[in-house]
Amino acid sequence: MPVLGLIENMSYFISPSDGKRYDIFGSGGGEREAKRLRVPLLGQIPIDIATREAGDRGMPIVAEDRQSPVAAEFDKIARRIQEALA
């Protein structure tokens, strides 16, 4: 099965108190690995409390909070996958 691309999970954390981005696990790893594999980087999913809580309830964040920045990233990834399959 061909690999359509790479998705970097837990890519970064946005602090809810000040909106500052923290690259807890470093940065650029997904881009480097996608380049090494010669596939596109489809998206970067941040560590997000609301996403974790929704997942714990068995609800995808895209179904629970369409306005979430994480939901927007999942939508972007889904569009890129659709384009790759077209």
MODELLER restraints for C-alpha pairs under 7 A, 6 or more apart:
rsr = mdl.restraints
at = mdl.atoms
rsr.add(forms.Gaussian(group=physical.xy_distance, feature=features.Distance(at['CA:4:A'], at['CA:39:A']), mean=6.69, stdev=0.5))
rsr.add(forms.Gaussian(group=physical.xy_distance, feature=features.Distance(at['CA:4:A'], at['CA:84:A']), mean=6.74, stdev=0.5))
rsr.add(forms.Gaussian(group=physical.xy_distance, feature=features.Distance(at['CA:5:A'], at['CA:39:A']), mean=4.95, stdev=0.5))
rsr.add(forms.Gaussian(group=physical.xy_distance, feature=features.Distance(at['CA:5:A'], at['CA:40:A']), mean=4.80, stdev=0.5))
rsr.add(forms.Gaussian(group=physical.xy_distance, feature=features.Distance(at['CA:5:A'], at['CA:41:A']), mean=5.69, stdev=0.5))
rsr.add(forms.Gaussian(group=physical.xy_distance, feature=features.Distance(at['CA:5:A'], at['CA:42:A']), mean=5.76, stdev=0.5))
rsr.add(forms.Gaussian(group=physical.xy_distance, feature=features.Distance(at['CA:6:A'], at['CA:34:A']), mean=6.02, stdev=0.5))
rsr.add(forms.Gaussian(group=physical.xy_distance, feature=features.Distance(at['CA:6:A'], at['CA:39:A']), mean=6.87, stdev=0.5))
rsr.add(forms.Gaussian(group=physical.xy_distance, feature=features.Distance(at['CA:6:A'], at['CA:40:A']), mean=6.35, stdev=0.5))
rsr.add(forms.Gaussian(group=physical.xy_distance, feature=features.Distance(at['CA:6:A'], at['CA:41:A']), mean=4.88, stdev=0.5))
rsr.add(forms.Gaussian(group=physical.xy_distance, feature=features.Distance(at['CA:6:A'], at['CA:42:A']), mean=5.62, stdev=0.5))
rsr.add(forms.Gaussian(group=physical.xy_distance, feature=features.Distance(at['CA:7:A'], at['CA:41:A']), mean=6.10, stdev=0.5))
rsr.add(forms.Gaussian(group=physical.xy_distance, feature=features.Distance(at['CA:7:A'], at['CA:42:A']), mean=5.42, stdev=0.5))
rsr.add(forms.Gaussian(group=physical.xy_distance, feature=features.Distance(at['CA:7:A'], at['CA:43:A']), mean=5.10, stdev=0.5))
rsr.add(forms.Gaussian(group=physical.xy_distance, feature=features.Distance(at['CA:7:A'], at['CA:44:A']), mean=5.91, stdev=0.5))
rsr.add(forms.Gaussian(group=physical.xy_distance, feature=features.Distance(at['CA:8:A'], at['CA:30:A']), mean=5.42, stdev=0.5))
rsr.add(forms.Gaussian(group=physical.xy_distance, feature=features.Distance(at['CA:8:A'], at['CA:43:A']), mean=6.33, stdev=0.5))
rsr.add(forms.Gaussian(group=physical.xy_distance, feature=features.Distance(at['CA:8:A'], at['CA:44:A']), mean=4.68, stdev=0.5))
rsr.add(forms.Gaussian(group=physical.xy_distance, feature=features.Distance(at['CA:8:A'], at['CA:45:A']), mean=6.08, stdev=0.5))
rsr.add(forms.Gaussian(group=physical.xy_distance, feature=features.Distance(at['CA:9:A'], at['CA:44:A']), mean=6.07, stdev=0.5))
rsr.add(forms.Gaussian(group=physical.xy_distance, feature=features.Distance(at['CA:9:A'], at['CA:45:A']), mean=4.83, stdev=0.5))
rsr.add(forms.Gaussian(group=physical.xy_distance, feature=features.Distance(at['CA:9:A'], at['CA:46:A']), mean=6.51, stdev=0.5))
rsr.add(forms.Gaussian(group=physical.xy_distance, feature=features.Distance(at['CA:10:A'], at['CA:45:A']), mean=5.75, stdev=0.5))
rsr.add(forms.Gaussian(group=physical.xy_distance, feature=features.Distance(at['CA:10:A'], at['CA:46:A']), mean=4.81, stdev=0.5))
rsr.add(forms.Gaussian(group=physical.xy_distance, feature=features.Distance(at['CA:10:A'], at['CA:47:A']), mean=4.69, stdev=0.5))
rsr.add(forms.Gaussian(group=physical.xy_distance, feature=features.Distance(at['CA:11:A'], at['CA:23:A']), mean=6.98, stdev=0.5))
rsr.add(forms.Gaussian(group=physical.xy_distance, feature=features.Distance(at['CA:11:A'], at['CA:44:A']), mean=5.63, stdev=0.5))
rsr.add(forms.Gaussian(group=physical.xy_distance, feature=features.Distance(at['CA:11:A'], at['CA:45:A']), mean=5.62, stdev=0.5))
rsr.add(forms.Gaussian(group=physical.xy_distance, feature=features.Distance(at['CA:11:A'], at['CA:46:A']), mean=4.86, stdev=0.5))
rsr.add(forms.Gaussian(group=physical.xy_distance, feature=features.Distance(at['CA:11:A'], at['CA:47:A']), mean=6.76, stdev=0.5))
rsr.add(forms.Gaussian(group=physical.xy_distance, feature=features.Distance(at['CA:12:A'], at['CA:21:A']), mean=6.75, stdev=0.5))
rsr.add(forms.Gaussian(group=physical.xy_distance, feature=features.Distance(at['CA:12:A'], at['CA:22:A']), mean=5.70, stdev=0.5))
rsr.add(forms.Gaussian(group=physical.xy_distance, feature=features.Distance(at['CA:12:A'], at['CA:23:A']), mean=4.62, stdev=0.5))
rsr.add(forms.Gaussian(group=physical.xy_distance, feature=features.Distance(at['CA:12:A'], at['CA:24:A']), mean=6.11, stdev=0.5))
rsr.add(forms.Gaussian(group=physical.xy_distance, feature=features.Distance(at['CA:12:A'], at['CA:46:A']), mean=4.73, stdev=0.5))
rsr.add(forms.Gaussian(group=physical.xy_distance, feature=features.Distance(at['CA:12:A'], at['CA:47:A']), mean=5.93, stdev=0.5))
rsr.add(forms.Gaussian(group=physical.xy_distance, feature=features.Distance(at['CA:13:A'], at['CA:21:A']), mean=5.66, stdev=0.5))
rsr.add(forms.Gaussian(group=physical.xy_distance, feature=features.Distance(at['CA:13:A'], at['CA:22:A']), mean=5.08, stdev=0.5))
rsr.add(forms.Gaussian(group=physical.xy_distance, feature=features.Distance(at['CA:13:A'], at['CA:23:A']), mean=6.43, stdev=0.5))
rsr.add(forms.Gaussian(group=physical.xy_distance, feature=features.Distance(at['CA:13:A'], at['CA:24:A']), mean=6.97, stdev=0.5))
rsr.add(forms.Gaussian(group=physical.xy_distance, feature=features.Distance(at['CA:13:A'], at['CA:46:A']), mean=5.55, stdev=0.5))
rsr.add(forms.Gaussian(group=physical.xy_distance, feature=features.Distance(at['CA:13:A'], at['CA:47:A']), mean=5.08, stdev=0.5))
rsr.add(forms.Gaussian(group=physical.xy_distance, feature=features.Distance(at['CA:13:A'], at['CA:48:A']), mean=6.72, stdev=0.5))
rsr.add(forms.Gaussian(group=physical.xy_distance, feature=features.Distance(at['CA:14:A'], at['CA:20:A']), mean=5.49, stdev=0.5))
rsr.add(forms.Gaussian(group=physical.xy_distance, feature=features.Distance(at['CA:14:A'], at['CA:21:A']), mean=4.47, stdev=0.5))
rsr.add(forms.Gaussian(group=physical.xy_distance, feature=features.Distance(at['CA:14:A'], at['CA:22:A']), mean=6.22, stdev=0.5))
rsr.add(forms.Gaussian(group=physical.xy_distance, feature=features.Distance(at['CA:15:A'], at['CA:21:A']), mean=6.47, stdev=0.5))
rsr.add(forms.Gaussian(group=physical.xy_distance, feature=features.Distance(at['CA:30:A'], at['CA:41:A']), mean=6.89, stdev=0.5))
rsr.add(forms.Gaussian(group=physical.xy_distance, feature=features.Distance(at['CA:31:A'], at['CA:41:A']), mean=6.20, stdev=0.5))
rsr.add(forms.Gaussian(group=physical.xy_distance, feature=features.Distance(at['CA:34:A'], at['CA:40:A']), mean=5.83, stdev=0.5))
rsr.add(forms.Gaussian(group=physical.xy_distance, feature=features.Distance(at['CA:34:A'], at['CA:41:A']), mean=5.59, stdev=0.5))
rsr.add(forms.Gaussian(group=physical.xy_distance, feature=features.Distance(at['CA:42:A'], at['CA:77:A']), mean=5.47, stdev=0.5))
rsr.add(forms.Gaussian(group=physical.xy_distance, feature=features.Distance(at['CA:42:A'], at['CA:80:A']), mean=6.54, stdev=0.5))
rsr.add(forms.Gaussian(group=physical.xy_distance, feature=features.Distance(at['CA:43:A'], at['CA:73:A']), mean=6.69, stdev=0.5))
rsr.add(forms.Gaussian(group=physical.xy_distance, feature=features.Distance(at['CA:43:A'], at['CA:77:A']), mean=5.71, stdev=0.5))
rsr.add(forms.Gaussian(group=physical.xy_distance, feature=features.Distance(at['CA:45:A'], at['CA:70:A']), mean=6.58, stdev=0.5))
rsr.add(forms.Gaussian(group=physical.xy_distance, feature=features.Distance(at['CA:45:A'], at['CA:73:A']), mean=6.79, stdev=0.5))
rsr.add(forms.Gaussian(group=physical.xy_distance, feature=features.Distance(at['CA:51:A'], at['CA:61:A']), mean=5.37, stdev=0.5))
rsr.add(forms.Gaussian(group=physical.xy_distance, feature=features.Distance(at['CA:54:A'], at['CA:60:A']), mean=6.05, stdev=0.5))
rsr.add(forms.Gaussian(group=physical.xy_distance, feature=features.Distance(at['CA:54:A'], at['CA:61:A']), mean=5.79, stdev=0.5))
rsr.add(forms.Gaussian(group=physical.xy_distance, feature=features.Distance(at['CA:61:A'], at['CA:71:A']), mean=5.95, stdev=0.5))
rsr.add(forms.Gaussian(group=physical.xy_distance, feature=features.Distance(at['CA:62:A'], at['CA:71:A']), mean=4.65, stdev=0.5))
